[in-house]
Amino acid sequence: MASLRDLIDAYLDVNILLAFACVLWIIARMALRLAGLGHAYTAQLRAIRAVFLAIVIAPFAVWVVTQATDRADVALFDRVNLTDFVVSQYLQGNFQMRPERLETILGARRTLAAGEFGGLVTLVLALFAAGFALFFFRLAASMLKLRRVLDDSFVWRRIGRVELRLADTTTVPFSTRSLRRRIIVLPSAMLAEPDDLRIALGHELQHLRQHDVDWEIGMEVLKPFFFWNPAFHIWRRMGEELRELSCDRQVIERRGYDVAAYCQCLLRVCHNSLKRRRLFALQAPVVALVQTESRLFGHRSAQVLRHRMVSLIDGKAERHPGVVAALLLGPLVALTFLAAVAIQRPGDWSQDRLMLSTIINLERLAVMNANSTLKQPSY
């Protein structure tokens, strides 16, 4: 059974892998653009979600394999270890640093997982606890706000397990879900615009078809755990943008809507939503037709909307998204699992780490001898 130390290790691994995967993903997207596949949004959406699952699963998979090999007395991962690589590069003189400082940096994770907290670490943990509580209560408040919106709406139609609702308290169509039902909420004023109503309904149904609501709820639940990690927010924003670009393209291809009418619908909904905009509106776990939430740096929503419209007007068809996603997934998932193995805590003492420890001990002896010489009385 996993101990608290193992869980802390897995949590640290996921955060490190998120940062590593962000860099990989940016490189992968540049490669797609060079290959003329920058418009393959559905393939990218599938790939980015699969890589995120690999990031979450990899530390636990490595832990299971490590436990099994330890019982069999087999050192499976000892040759692929980042700590040993860094020590080797240091001993070869490829970078300069005090050996004691290097040992402190390399041992920081072991110290944290072992619960050997100093004053600074205790302060960091206290800040983490405060941030977790803040984002957790924000999530709870968002859920209550969403509950009030749903309570103030009324059921218009039911299509299987999908429930269509009309509400006077919202200006942006959005989709969400309960345990049993998928829910689409439409502004009541949109009944006077049948073309916009049809486009909004098709868009939100596509979100449900792509399981976008499930992913959005999952990411909102994970936010209190990763609020401090910029890589998590970058990853989420890239996923949100790909989600909308993919949905727009799928709706146009499936429903055959006029591109101009679709873009005008997006602009009208965005314009109507800005009339009732608030600076610090809570973000409920929903998937809306347009992103108009208020932020201190609110230009991002405008950029996403502009990108969506440019993509629609460009009109490049996406061919074989499954094949493109598979080509992306192979190297990305392999590198993710390789990184998960490399960042594990090293096992037995290697020759390089023994050499580093010897250097540190010799330096300490030299300092002690120097201090002893200074303290000797002179005659």
C-alpha positions as CSV (number, residue, x, y, z in Angstrom):
1,M,0.0,0.0,0.0
2,A,1.2,3.5,-0.9
3,S,2.5,5.5,2.1
4,L,2.2,9.3,2.6
5,R,5.8,9.7,1.3
6,D,4.8,7.8,-1.9
7,L,1.8,10.1,-2.5
8,I,3.9,13.2,-2.0
9,D,6.4,11.8,-4.5
10,A,3.7,11.1,-7.0
11,Y,2.3,14.6,-6.5
12,L,5.7,16.2,-7.1
13,D,6.2,14.0,-10.2
14,V,2.9,15.1,-11.7
15,N,3.8,18.8,-11.3
16,I,7.3,18.2,-12.8
17,L,5.8,16.3,-15.7
18,L,3.3,19.0,-16.4
19,A,6.1,21.5,-16.9
20,F,8.0,19.1,-19.1
21,A,4.9,18.2,-21.1
22,C,4.1,21.9,-21.7
23,V,7.5,22.4,-23.4
24,L,7.0,19.2,-25.4
25,W,3.5,20.3,-26.5
26,I,4.7,23.7,-27.7
27,I,7.5,22.0,-29.7
28,A,4.9,19.5,-31.2
29,R,2.5,22.3,-32.2
30,M,5.4,24.1,-34.0
31,A,6.2,20.9,-35.8
32,L,2.6,20.5,-36.9
33,R,2.5,24.0,-38.2
34,L,5.7,23.4,-40.2
35,A,4.1,20.2,-41.6
36,G,1.0,22.1,-42.6
37,L,-1.2,20.5,-40.0
38,G,-1.7,23.5,-37.7
39,H,-5.4,23.4,-38.4
40,A,-5.8,19.8,-37.1
41,Y,-7.6,20.9,-34.0
42,T,-9.5,17.7,-33.3
43,A,-6.4,15.6,-33.5
44,Q,-4.6,18.0,-31.2
45,L,-7.5,18.0,-28.7
46,R,-7.4,14.2,-28.5
47,A,-3.7,14.2,-28.1
48,I,-3.5,16.8,-25.4
49,R,-6.1,15.0,-23.4
50,A,-4.4,11.7,-23.8
51,V,-1.0,13.2,-22.7
52,F,-2.6,14.7,-19.6
53,L,-3.9,11.3,-18.7
54,A,-0.4,9.9,-19.2
55,I,1.0,12.6,-16.9
56,V,-1.4,11.6,-14.2
57,I,-1.0,7.9,-14.6
58,A,2.8,7.7,-15.2
59,P,4.0,8.3,-11.6
60,F,1.6,5.6,-10.3
61,A,2.6,3.2,-13.0
62,V,6.3,3.7,-12.3
63,W,5.6,3.2,-8.6
64,V,3.8,-0.1,-9.2
65,V,6.6,-1.3,-11.4
66,T,9.2,-0.2,-8.9
67,Q,7.5,-2.0,-6.1
68,A,7.3,-5.2,-8.1
69,T,11.0,-5.0,-9.2
70,D,12.1,-4.2,-5.6
71,R,10.5,-7.3,-4.3
72,A,12.3,-9.2,-7.1
73,D,15.6,-7.4,-6.3
74,V,15.8,-6.0,-9.8
75,A,17.1,-2.5,-10.4
76,L,15.0,-1.7,-13.5
77,F,15.3,2.1,-13.5
78,D,18.7,2.8,-12.0
79,R,20.3,3.5,-15.4
80,V,17.7,6.2,-16.3
81,N,17.9,8.7,-13.5
82,L,18.1,12.5,-13.7
83,T,19.9,12.9,-10.4
84,D,22.7,10.6,-11.4
85,F,22.9,12.4,-14.8
86,V,23.2,15.9,-13.1
87,V,25.9,14.6,-10.6
88,S,27.8,13.1,-13.5
89,Q,27.7,16.4,-15.5
90,Y,28.9,18.2,-12.3
91,L,31.8,15.9,-11.8
92,Q,32.8,16.3,-15.4
93,G,33.0,20.1,-14.9
94,N,30.1,21.0,-17.2
95,F,28.7,23.5,-14.7
96,Q,30.0,25.1,-11.5
97,M,28.4,25.1,-8.1
98,R,29.3,24.5,-4.5
99,P,29.0,20.7,-3.9
100,E,27.1,21.2,-0.7
101,R,24.6,23.4,-2.5
102,L,24.2,20.8,-5.2
103,E,23.6,18.1,-2.6
104,T,20.9,20.3,-0.9
105,I,19.1,20.9,-4.2
106,L,19.2,17.3,-5.2
107,G,18.0,16.2,-1.7
108,A,15.2,18.8,-1.4
109,R,12.6,16.4,-2.7
110,R,13.8,13.7,-0.3
111,T,13.6,16.1,2.6
112,L,10.1,17.2,1.7
113,A,8.8,13.7,1.2
114,A,10.4,12.6,4.5
115,G,8.7,15.4,6.4
116,E,11.9,17.1,7.6
117,F,10.5,20.6,7.4
118,G,12.6,23.6,8.1
119,G,11.1,27.1,8.6
120,L,11.0,28.0,4.8
121,V,9.4,24.7,3.9
122,T,6.8,25.0,6.7
123,L,5.9,28.5,5.3
124,V,5.6,27.2,1.8
125,L,3.3,24.4,3.0
126,A,1.2,26.9,5.0
127,L,0.8,29.0,1.8
128,F,-0.1,25.9,-0.2
129,A,-2.8,25.0,2.4
130,A,-4.2,28.6,2.3
131,G,-4.3,28.6,-1.5
132,F,-5.9,25.2,-1.6
133,A,-8.6,26.3,0.8
134,L,-9.2,29.5,-1.3
135,F,-9.6,27.7,-4.6
136,F,-11.7,24.9,-3.0
137,F,-14.2,27.5,-1.6
138,R,-14.2,29.3,-4.9
139,L,-15.1,26.0,-6.6
140,A,-17.9,25.4,-4.0
141,A,-19.2,29.0,-4.5
142,S,-19.2,28.4,-8.3
143,M,-21.2,25.2,-7.9
144,L,-23.7,27.0,-5.8
145,K,-24.0,29.8,-8.3
146,L,-24.5,27.3,-11.1
147,R,-27.2,25.6,-8.9
148,R,-29.1,28.8,-8.6
149,V,-29.0,29.5,-12.3
150,L,-30.4,26.0,-13.0
151,D,-33.0,26.4,-10.3
152,D,-34.1,29.7,-11.9
153,S,-34.4,28.1,-15.3
154,F,-37.1,25.8,-16.6
155,V,-37.1,22.7,-18.7
156,W,-38.0,23.4,-22.3
157,R,-37.4,20.0,-23.9
158,R,-35.8,16.6,-23.2
159,I,-33.9,14.6,-25.8
160,G,-33.0,11.3,-24.3
161,R,-30.7,12.1,-21.4
162,V,-30.1,15.7,-22.6
163,E,-32.2,18.4,-21.0
164,L,-32.7,21.7,-22.7
165,R,-33.4,24.6,-20.3
166,L,-34.3,28.3,-20.8
167,A,-33.1,30.9,-18.4
168,D,-33.5,34.7,-18.0
169,T,-30.4,35.0,-15.8
170,T,-27.8,34.1,-18.4
171,T,-26.9,35.7,-21.7
172,V,-24.5,33.0,-22.9
173,P,-25.6,29.5,-23.9
174,F,-23.7,26.8,-21.9
175,S,-23.7,23.1,-21.2
176,T,-23.1,21.3,-18.0
177,R,-24.2,18.0,-16.4
178,S,-25.6,16.4,-13.3
179,L,-24.9,12.8,-12.3
180,R,-27.6,11.5,-14.6
181,R,-28.4,14.2,-17.2
182,R,-26.6,16.4,-19.6
183,I,-27.9,19.9,-19.5
184,I,-27.9,22.7,-22.0
185,V,-29.0,26.2,-20.8
186,L,-30.1,28.7,-23.4
187,P,-30.9,32.4,-22.8
188,S,-34.7,33.0,-23.1
189,A,-34.1,36.0,-25.3
190,M,-32.5,33.7,-27.9
191,L,-36.0,32.3,-28.7
192,A,-36.5,35.5,-30.7
193,E,-33.4,34.6,-32.8
194,P,-34.1,31.1,-34.3
195,D,-30.9,31.0,-36.4
196,D,-28.8,31.8,-33.3
197,L,-30.7,29.4,-31.3
198,R,-30.1,26.6,-33.8
199,I,-26.3,27.4,-34.0
200,A,-26.0,27.6,-30.2
201,L,-27.8,24.3,-29.7
202,G,-25.7,22.5,-32.3
203,H,-22.5,23.9,-30.7
204,E,-23.4,22.8,-27.2
205,L,-24.6,19.4,-28.4
206,Q,-21.2,18.9,-30.0
207,H,-19.5,19.8,-26.7
208,L,-21.5,17.1,-25.0
209,R,-20.6,14.7,-27.8
210,Q,-16.9,15.4,-27.3
211,H,-17.2,15.0,-23.5
212,D,-15.9,18.5,-23.1
213,V,-18.1,19.1,-20.0
214,D,-16.7,16.1,-18.3
215,W,-13.1,17.4,-18.9
216,E,-14.0,20.9,-17.8
217,I,-15.5,19.6,-14.5
218,G,-12.4,17.4,-14.0
219,M,-10.0,20.3,-14.5
220,E,-12.0,22.5,-12.1
221,V,-11.8,19.8,-9.5
222,L,-8.0,19.5,-10.0
223,K,-7.4,23.3,-9.9
224,P,-7.2,23.5,-6.0
225,F,-4.4,20.9,-6.1
226,F,-2.4,22.6,-8.9
227,F,-3.3,26.3,-8.5
228,W,0.3,27.3,-7.8
229,N,1.8,25.5,-10.9
230,P,1.8,27.8,-14.0
231,A,2.2,24.7,-16.2
232,F,-1.3,23.5,-15.2
233,H,-2.9,26.8,-16.1
234,I,-1.0,27.0,-19.4
235,W,-2.0,23.4,-20.2
236,R,-5.6,24.1,-19.4
237,R,-5.8,27.2,-21.5
238,M,-4.3,25.4,-24.5
239,G,-6.9,22.6,-24.0
240,E,-9.8,25.1,-23.8
241,E,-8.7,26.9,-27.0
242,L,-8.4,23.6,-28.9
243,R,-11.8,22.5,-27.5
244,E,-13.5,25.5,-29.0
245,L,-11.6,25.4,-32.3
246,S,-12.4,21.7,-32.7
247,C,-16.1,22.1,-31.8
248,D,-16.5,25.0,-34.3
249,R,-15.0,22.9,-37.1
250,Q,-17.1,19.8,-36.2
251,V,-20.3,21.8,-36.0
252,I,-19.7,23.5,-39.4
253,E,-18.9,20.2,-41.1
254,R,-21.7,18.2,-39.4
255,R,-24.5,20.8,-39.6
256,G,-23.5,22.7,-42.7
257,Y,-24.1,26.1,-41.1
258,D,-23.1,29.2,-43.1
259,V,-19.8,30.4,-41.8
260,A,-20.8,34.1,-41.8
261,A,-24.0,33.4,-39.9
262,Y,-22.0,31.3,-37.4
263,C,-19.4,34.1,-36.8
264,Q,-22.2,36.7,-36.5
265,C,-23.9,34.5,-33.9
266,L,-20.6,34.4,-31.8
267,L,-20.3,38.2,-32.0
268,R,-23.9,38.8,-31.0
269,V,-23.7,36.5,-28.0
270,C,-20.4,38.0,-26.9
271,H,-21.8,41.5,-27.3
272,N,-24.9,40.7,-25.2
273,S,-22.9,39.0,-22.5
274,L,-20.7,42.1,-22.1
275,K,-23.7,44.2,-21.0
276,R,-23.8,42.3,-17.7
277,R,-20.2,41.8,-17.2
278,R,-18.6,41.7,-13.7
279,L,-14.9,42.0,-12.9
280,F,-14.5,39.0,-10.5
281,A,-17.3,36.7,-11.7
282,L,-16.9,33.2,-10.4
283,Q,-16.2,30.6,-13.1
284,A,-18.6,27.8,-12.8
285,P,-17.6,24.4,-14.3
286,V,-19.5,24.8,-17.6
287,V,-18.7,25.0,-21.3
288,A,-20.1,28.1,-22.9
289,L,-20.6,29.1,-26.5
290,V,-18.1,32.0,-26.1
291,Q,-15.6,32.8,-23.3
292,T,-16.5,36.2,-21.9
293,E,-15.6,35.8,-18.2
294,S,-13.9,38.8,-16.7
295,R,-10.3,38.7,-15.9
296,L,-7.7,41.2,-14.8
297,F,-6.1,40.5,-18.2
298,G,-9.3,40.0,-20.2
299,H,-7.8,40.3,-23.6
300,R,-7.3,36.5,-23.8
301,S,-11.0,35.9,-24.4
302,A,-11.0,38.3,-27.3
303,Q,-7.9,36.6,-28.7
304,V,-9.6,33.2,-28.5
305,L,-12.7,34.5,-30.2
306,R,-10.6,36.2,-33.0
307,H,-8.7,32.9,-33.5
308,R,-12.0,30.9,-33.7
309,M,-13.4,33.3,-36.4
310,V,-10.2,33.3,-38.4
311,S,-10.1,29.5,-38.3
312,L,-13.7,29.3,-39.5
313,I,-13.2,31.8,-42.3
314,D,-10.0,30.0,-43.4
315,G,-12.1,26.9,-43.7
316,K,-9.3,24.2,-43.9
317,A,-10.8,20.8,-43.6
318,E,-9.3,18.4,-41.1
319,R,-8.5,15.0,-42.6
320,H,-7.8,11.8,-40.7
321,P,-7.7,13.3,-37.2
322,G,-7.3,9.8,-35.7
323,V,-4.1,9.2,-37.6
324,V,-2.6,12.6,-36.8
325,A,-3.5,12.1,-33.1
326,A,-1.8,8.7,-33.1
327,L,1.4,10.2,-34.7
328,L,1.4,12.9,-32.0
329,L,0.7,10.5,-29.1
330,G,3.4,8.0,-29.8
331,P,6.5,10.1,-29.1
332,L,4.7,12.4,-26.5
333,V,3.5,9.6,-24.3
334,A,6.8,7.7,-24.6
335,L,8.8,10.8,-23.6
336,T,6.3,11.5,-20.7
337,F,6.9,8.0,-19.3
338,L,10.6,8.2,-19.9
339,A,10.6,11.5,-17.9
340,A,8.5,9.9,-15.2
341,V,11.2,7.3,-14.8
342,A,14.1,9.7,-14.9
343,I,12.8,12.0,-12.1
344,Q,12.4,9.2,-9.6
345,R,14.5,9.3,-6.5
346,P,17.7,7.4,-7.0
347,G,18.1,4.0,-5.4
348,D,21.4,2.7,-4.0
349,W,24.5,4.9,-4.0
350,S,26.0,5.2,-7.4
351,Q,29.8,5.8,-8.0
352,D,29.2,9.4,-9.0
353,R,27.1,10.2,-5.9
354,L,29.7,8.5,-3.7
355,M,32.3,10.8,-5.3
356,L,30.2,13.9,-4.7
357,S,29.8,12.9,-1.0
358,T,33.5,12.4,-0.8
359,I,34.2,15.8,-2.2
360,I,31.8,17.4,0.3
361,N,33.4,15.5,3.2
362,L,36.9,16.6,2.1
363,E,35.8,20.2,1.9
364,R,34.3,20.0,5.4
365,L,37.5,18.5,6.8
366,A,39.5,21.3,5.1
367,V,37.3,23.9,6.7
368,M,37.5,22.2,10.1
369,N,41.3,22.0,9.9
370,A,41.5,25.7,8.9
371,N,39.4,26.7,11.8
372,S,41.4,24.5,14.1
373,T,44.7,26.1,12.9
374,L,43.2,29.6,13.6
375,K,42.2,28.7,17.1
376,Q,45.7,27.3,18.1
377,P,47.5,29.7,20.6
378,S,50.7,31.3,19.3
379,Y,53.9,31.3,21.5
